[in-house]
Amino acid sequence: MIMNIRRVASVVGCLTVGAFLAVACGGSSSDSSSSTAGAGGGSEAGSGNGTAGGDTGSSGSGNGAAGSDIGAAGDIGAAGAAAGGDNTGGGDNTGGSAGSGTGGTSGAVGTAGAGTAGAGMAGAGGAPAKACKGDGDCPMGTPYCGTAGTCVACLGDMNCPANRPACNLTTNACVACTADKQCTGNRPYCDTGTNTCVACLAKANCAANEACNTTTHTCVAGCTTSATCGGNAPYCGPGGFCVQCIANGNCRAPEGTCTNNACTCDAGLTQCGGGGGGPGPGGAANACVNLQTSTADCGACGTRCGLGESCNAGKCGCPDDGLECNLQCVDPTSNPQHCGACATVCPGQQNCEASKCQAAACTAGLTSCNRACTNTMTNFYHCGNCNTRCNAGETCTAGKCM
């Protein structure tokens, strides 16, 4: 009897203290994925799997948010209950089990249970995005939907125009040829490496005394020694035909580099306006230009700068901080018709000095050139005297264009 009374007292005491301190008496612990439950009840970890990736190739999002729960204060031993947080990874999430309190004094707020986040697994990657599902999805230029789901220029020869009658089925592009049958005239053979019609592919395609230059795919004079070669191809090359050069020493600057038995432009220069070898022995004048400085080919072959402009770093512009007005370079610091800006005309007989119109005479040391106050020792537009303008690429130093 006394033992039973002691046992009951022990239980009541534990429950009373446990309710106050939020310590479970003889309670069971939560899953390995959740924190130990307080008097208000802990939360269990959400568990979930990410949704599998679809056609767009995006992977499933699969990380569940951590369960967050604070047990509610028990009213005279009322049980605190808190559900675990939702799992945003797409998996199911079961809330934490409700904590239960047995009668006693007023229960204190339970310690927050920190549920471990459920880790959803990433979905498998979907198939790559498709550019088309039918010809109607394709734009001009690539109007056909290929078997790989991408828009292409052609699917067969019937899709190609007369000037490019063959469809390269590897690249799905219209080309000049894919076989000899598409080539005629003096270029009856198809070079399948470049998909172009050529005069020859091998010596057998040329006359008995000729050889096939496999770089240019043309029939040229055959040779065994350089003695039988001449003109712009004075050397007997390794292929048994006459060539322009065999080594760099056979060329001269600015086409001083021998490439594929032809003299080509030196480093930093580009061949514009023709090509085909240039100034090898017996050759024509060279067409090698510096695209960074050439006013006739500025930045690219055929890009010509305007009147008075120079080419700097591949771009046309007015020299010496000049300004382009009415397609002509002027000095805005002294030009009375464009003083400081295009079309800003100095009235009456005023001079233009330092980009401003003034009624006063030019400052000492400057020369008045038709109302333009300039330093003729350094001015590109009036170098040495009022009427001397330097050429593009030159500078005015000590009154001389250099």
C-alpha positions in Angstrom: 0.0 0.0 0.0 2.8 2.4 1.0 4.7 1.4 -2.1 1.7 2.2 -4.3 1.3 5.6 -2.7 5.0 6.4 -3.4 4.7 5.2 -7.0 1.6 7.5 -7.6 3.3 10.4 -6.0 6.4 9.9 -8.1 4.3 9.9 -11.3 2.3 13.0 -10.3 5.5 14.8 -9.4 7.1 14.0 -12.6 4.1 15.1 -14.6 3.9 18.4 -12.7 7.6 19.2 -13.2 7.6 17.9 -16.7 4.7 20.2 -17.7 6.5 23.1 -16.2 9.9 22.3 -17.8 8.6 20.8 -21.0 10.3 17.5 -20.3 8.5 14.3 -21.3 8.3 11.6 -18.6 8.7 8.2 -20.0 7.6 9.5 -23.4 8.9 8.0 -26.6 11.3 9.8 -28.8 10.5 11.0 -32.3 11.8 9.5 -35.7 15.5 9.8 -36.4 14.6 12.6 -38.8 12.9 14.8 -36.1 14.0 16.6 -33.0 13.1 15.2 -29.6 9.5 16.3 -28.8 9.0 18.8 -26.0 5.9 18.9 -23.8 4.2 20.7 -26.6 5.2 18.0 -29.1 8.1 18.0 -31.6 7.7 17.8 -35.4 8.7 14.9 -37.6 10.8 15.6 -40.7 8.9 15.9 -44.0 10.0 13.4 -46.6 9.4 13.8 -50.3 10.6 13.1 -53.7 11.0 15.8 -56.4 8.8 15.6 -59.4 10.5 14.0 -62.4 11.7 16.5 -65.1 9.5 16.9 -68.1 10.2 17.6 -71.8 11.7 21.0 -71.0 14.8 19.5 -69.4 14.4 21.1 -66.1 15.0 19.0 -63.1 12.5 18.5 -60.3 12.7 20.6 -57.2 13.0 18.3 -54.3 14.0 19.9 -51.0 11.3 20.0 -48.3 11.1 22.9 -45.9 12.1 22.2 -42.4 9.3 21.5 -40.0 8.7 24.3 -37.5 6.6 23.9 -34.5 6.2 25.3 -31.0 4.0 23.5 -28.7 1.0 25.4 -27.4 0.7 26.0 -23.6 -1.4 23.3 -22.0 -4.5 24.3 -20.1 -4.4 22.3 -17.0 -2.4 19.6 -18.6 -4.1 19.9 -22.0 -2.0 18.3 -24.8 0.0 20.7 -27.0 -0.2 19.9 -30.7 1.8 21.1 -33.7 1.9 19.8 -37.2 5.1 19.6 -39.2 5.8 22.2 -42.0 4.8 21.5 -45.6 7.3 20.0 -47.9 7.7 22.2 -51.0 9.8 19.6 -52.8 6.6 17.8 -54.0 6.7 15.0 -51.5 4.1 14.2 -48.8 4.8 15.6 -45.3 3.2 14.2 -42.2 2.9 16.6 -39.3 4.5 16.0 -36.0 2.6 13.8 -33.5 0.7 15.8 -30.9 2.3 16.0 -27.5 0.1 14.8 -24.7 0.0 16.1 -21.1 -1.6 14.4 -18.2 -3.4 16.3 -15.5 -1.6 18.5 -13.2 -0.9 22.1 -12.9 -1.1 24.5 -15.8 1.3 23.3 -18.6 4.0 25.7 -19.8 4.7 26.4 -23.4 6.6 23.5 -24.9 10.1 23.9 -26.3 10.0 24.4 -30.1 10.5 21.2 -32.0 12.9 21.6 -35.0 11.9 19.1 -37.7 14.6 18.1 -40.1 13.9 19.2 -43.7 12.7 16.5 -46.0 15.2 16.0 -48.9 13.2 15.4 -52.1 15.3 13.8 -54.8 15.8 15.7 -58.1 13.7 14.6 -61.0 15.5 13.1 -64.0 16.4 15.5 -66.8 13.9 15.7 -69.6 14.6 15.7 -73.3 16.3 18.8 -74.9 13.9 21.5 -76.0 12.8 21.2 -79.6 12.9 24.0 -82.0 10.0 22.7 -84.1 7.4 20.1 -84.3 6.4 20.9 -87.9 7.4 23.1 -90.9 4.9 25.7 -89.6 7.2 26.4 -86.6 10.1 27.3 -88.9 11.1 30.8 -90.2 12.4 31.9 -93.6 15.9 30.7 -94.4 15.4 27.4 -92.5 11.8 26.6 -93.4 11.8 22.8 -92.8 11.5 20.9 -89.6 14.3 18.2 -89.5 14.1 14.8 -87.9 16.0 16.1 -84.9 13.3 18.7 -84.2 15.3 21.7 -85.4 14.6 24.0 -88.3 16.9 23.4 -91.4 17.4 24.8 -94.9 16.7 21.6 -96.7 15.7 18.0 -96.3 16.5 17.0 -99.9 17.6 18.4 -103.3 14.0 19.4 -104.2 14.2 22.0 -101.4 17.2 23.8 -102.9 17.4 26.7 -105.5 19.1 26.4 -108.9 22.3 28.1 -107.9 22.7 25.7 -105.0 20.9 22.6 -106.3 22.2 20.0 -103.8 21.2 19.4 -100.2 24.0 18.3 -97.9 22.2 15.8 -95.7 24.8 16.0 -93.0 24.4 19.8 -92.5 21.0 20.1 -94.1 22.3 23.1 -96.1 21.9 23.8 -99.8 25.3 23.7 -101.6 26.7 23.7 -105.1 27.2 20.0 -105.2 27.4 16.7 -103.3 28.3 14.6 -106.3 29.9 15.1 -109.8 26.4 14.9 -111.5 25.7 18.4 -110.2 28.8 19.9 -111.9 29.2 20.8 -115.5 31.4 22.8 -118.0 35.0 23.5 -117.1 34.4 22.5 -113.4 32.9 19.0 -113.8 34.1 17.5 -110.5 32.6 17.9 -107.0 35.0 18.6 -104.1 32.9 17.0 -101.4 35.1 18.6 -98.7 33.9 22.1 -99.7 30.8 21.1 -101.7 32.0 23.1 -104.7 32.5 22.2 -108.3 36.2 22.3 -109.4 38.3 21.6 -112.5 40.1 18.7 -111.0 40.5 16.5 -108.0 43.6 14.5 -109.2 46.2 14.3 -112.0 43.9 11.9 -113.9 41.4 14.8 -114.4 44.0 16.9 -116.3 45.8 16.6 -119.6 48.9 14.5 -120.0 51.4 17.3 -119.6 49.4 18.8 -116.6 49.0 18.1 -112.9 46.2 18.9 -110.6 46.9 21.6 -108.0 45.0 20.1 -105.1 44.9 23.4 -103.2 43.2 25.4 -106.0 41.8 22.3 -107.8 43.0 23.6 -111.1 45.0 21.9 -113.9 48.5 23.5 -114.1 51.6 22.8 -116.0 53.3 19.7 -114.9 57.0 19.7 -114.1 59.9 17.6 -112.9 62.3 20.6 -112.4 61.9 24.4 -112.1 63.6 24.8 -115.5 60.2 24.1 -117.2 58.3 26.6 -115.0 58.1 30.4 -115.3 55.9 33.5 -115.0 54.1 33.7 -111.7 54.8 30.1 -111.0 58.5 29.7 -111.4 59.1 26.8 -109.1 58.4 23.1 -109.5 56.5 22.1 -106.4 56.3 18.8 -104.6 53.0 17.9 -106.3 54.7 17.8 -109.7 53.3 21.2 -110.9 54.7 24.7 -111.2 54.0 26.9 -108.1 54.6 30.5 -107.0 56.8 29.5 -104.1 58.2 26.6 -102.1 59.5 28.6 -99.1 59.2 32.1 -97.7 62.5 33.1 -99.4 60.7 32.8 -102.7 58.3 35.7 -101.8 58.9 39.3 -101.0 57.2 41.7 -98.6 54.5 42.6 -98.0 53.6 39.2 -99.3 56.6 37.5 -97.8 54.9 34.3 -96.5 54.7 31.2 -98.5 51.4 29.4 -97.7 50.3 26.3 -99.7 52.8 27.2 -102.4 51.4 30.7 -102.8 52.8 34.0 -101.6 50.5 35.5 -98.9 50.4 38.7 -96.8 52.7 39.1 -93.9 51.4 39.0 -90.4 49.2 42.0 -89.6 48.2 42.6 -93.2 45.2 41.4 -95.2 44.9 40.8 -98.9 42.1 43.0 -100.4 41.0 43.4 -104.0 41.7 40.3 -105.8 44.0 37.7 -104.2 45.6 34.9 -106.1 49.1 35.3 -105.1 50.2 38.9 -105.5 53.7 40.0 -106.1 55.7 36.8 -106.4 58.3 36.7 -109.1 56.6 38.2 -112.2 53.4 38.9 -110.2 51.2 41.9 -110.1 51.4 44.7 -107.5 50.4 43.6 -104.0 47.1 44.2 -102.4 48.2 43.6 -98.8 46.8 46.3 -96.6 46.7 47.1 -92.9 43.0 47.2 -92.0 43.8 49.3 -88.9 45.3 52.2 -90.8 44.3 52.0 -94.5 41.8 54.7 -95.5 40.8 52.6 -98.6 40.2 49.5 -96.5 39.5 50.7 -92.9 38.5 47.8 -90.6 37.4 45.7 -93.6 38.3 45.4 -97.3 36.4 48.0 -99.3 35.5 50.3 -96.4 36.7 53.7 -97.6 37.0 56.7 -95.3 35.5 60.0 -96.2 37.4 63.1 -97.5 40.0 64.2 -95.0 39.3 61.3 -92.6 42.0 58.9 -91.3 41.8 55.3 -90.3 42.7 54.7 -86.7 42.3 51.3 -85.0 40.1 50.2 -87.9 37.7 53.1 -87.7 37.3 56.1 -89.9 37.5 59.5 -88.2 38.8 63.0 -88.5 42.5 63.4 -87.6 43.9 65.7 -84.8 40.6 65.8 -82.9 38.8 67.1 -86.0 35.0 67.1 -86.5 33.1 65.8 -89.5 30.7 68.4 -90.8 29.0 68.0 -94.1 31.1 65.0 -94.9 34.4 66.9 -94.5 36.8 67.1 -91.6 37.2 70.5 -90.0 39.0 71.9 -86.9 36.2 73.0 -84.6 38.7 74.9 -82.4 39.4 77.5 -85.1 37.0 77.1 -88.1 34.7 80.2 -88.2 32.0 78.2 -90.1 32.0 75.4 -87.5 33.2 77.1 -84.4 32.9 74.6 -81.5 30.2 72.6 -83.3 29.0 71.9 -86.8 27.2 74.9 -88.4 28.1 77.3 -85.6 29.0 80.3 -87.8 30.9 83.3 -86.2 29.0 86.5 -87.2 30.5 89.3 -89.2 34.2 89.4 -89.0 34.6 87.6 -85.7 37.4 85.1 -85.4 37.1 81.5 -84.0 39.6 80.8 -81.3 39.6 77.9 -78.8 36.1 76.9 -80.1 34.6 80.3 -79.4 33.7 83.3 -81.6 35.4 86.5 -80.6 35.5 90.0 -81.9 39.1 90.5 -80.7 42.2 89.7 -82.7 43.9 86.3 -82.4 46.0 85.8 -79.3 49.7 86.5 -79.7 51.4 83.4 -81.1 48.4 82.3 -83.2 48.0 83.0 -86.9 44.7 84.2 -88.4 43.9 82.0 -91.4 40.7 83.5 -92.8 39.4 84.2 -89.3 40.7 80.9 -88.0 43.1 81.4 -85.1 45.6 78.6 -85.3 49.1 77.5 -84.3 50.7 76.7 -87.6 53.5 74.9 -85.9 51.2 72.1 -84.8 47.8 72.4 -86.5 47.0 69.5 -88.9 44.7 71.7 -91.0 47.1 74.7 -91.3 50.6 73.2 -91.0 53.4 75.7 -91.5 51.1 78.2 -93.2 47.4 78.7 -93.7 47.0 76.7 -96.9 48.9 73.5 -96.1 46.8 70.6 -94.8 48.5 67.4 -93.9 47.5 64.0 -95.4 45.7 61.3 -93.5 48.1 59.5 -91.2 50.5 62.5 -90.9 51.0 64.9 -88.0 52.1 68.5 -88.0 55.4 68.9 -86.2 57.4 72.1 -86.1 55.3 73.4 -89.0 55.9 70.3 -91.2 53.6 67.4 -92.1 55.4 64.2 -91.1 
